[in-house]
Amino acid sequence: MSATLEPASDSDEDAYLARVLSEIEAEVRAKRASGELPARVERELDELFLEFSPVAGRAGGLHDALRMVDAATFIDPVVPVGSAKSGGAVVKKGLRSLSLWYVGYITHQVSQLATAVSRALHILDEQVTDLRRQLDAQRVPPSLVVEADWANGPDAWWVEEGVRTLAAARGRVLHTAAGDGWLVRRLTAEGVSAYGVDPRPERIERAEFDGTDLRDEDVVAHLRAVESAALDGIILSGVVDGMTAGERLALLDLVVDRLSPGGTLVVHSLSRAGWESDQAPVAADLCGGHPLRLATWSFLLGEQGFDVRAQPGPEGLDYLVVGVLGDTVTASR
């Protein structure tokens, strides 16, 4: 195989892996065409890999282990006749012709049995996987929208700062957990091309549709459908508070990719004190995660290339973080 240069940075890993796999596939195709890689040898190599690779043992799941079963399902009755001895190939070919009808009859039945067993095991794997998914959903419920009347409404202290920050936005601005669209309408009045998403259908249904762009969607699902660098601003309010660490980091990765060069991220969240206070909403007790500290958000956004400014609420029960995405980050995409 031709030598392939190693990736210069982590960002090139996907392209590097795709290039290596493409070279391997091209070489395999060439060897198949030239006869250097008979089907029997290729099958034996696959079986050896499955037998000794980690997925074939206890470290892998049932789905991975079933690959060994699928690979061994077909039994080839046509034995090889190659021989290094003079006349050996002729003798072997004659013996194969004489016994093929008998061996073929046996291997056909064994292959049918192996196929039936393989199908039964795949059905079992699907049922076990579905059961595991249901158990995981019960143990770790999906993140909920956490909104307090005093912290998420037109009269909240952070709204003016958020609107002022995004008033100069040239492109689209997204508000998550938009509710009836109160912040979207406020931004639109300032000349901002704003729209909102909310995973709670009842909120969108109760909204007064006066041209306000509101969508009944989960924020992560929506961002996955948005093109890279398509948004000039994103307001995260009511969604990040109760997320687990993994959910929050996955959302942040999407936000960084969907923001345009110089785009603005506004994060409003309850503080730990607000989360544990009597003024916290009931949803705070039902979430799988808890809010980050203000300093943690500043650190995370700084690591992602944002220029950050943070502001705690007047009573210390919530806070606002504003990050502007640096051009060097978006230029590296």
Secondary structure, DSSP 8 states (H G I E B T S, - for coil): -------SSGGGHHHHHHHHHHHHHHHHHHHHHHTSS-HHHHHHHHHHHHHHSGGGSTTS-HHHHHHHHHHTS----------SSTTHHHHHHHHHHHHHHHHHHHHHHHHHHHHHHHHHHHHHHHHHHHHHHHHHHHHS--------TTTSSTT-TTHHHHHHHHTT--SEEEEES-TTTHHHHHHHHTT-EEEEE-S-HHHHHHS--SS--EE---HHHHHHHS-TT-EEEEEEESSSTT--HHHHHHHHHHHHHHEEEEEEEEEEEE-HHHHHSTTS-GGGGT-SS----HHHHHHHHHHTTEEEEEEE-TTSSEEEEEEEE-HHHHHT-
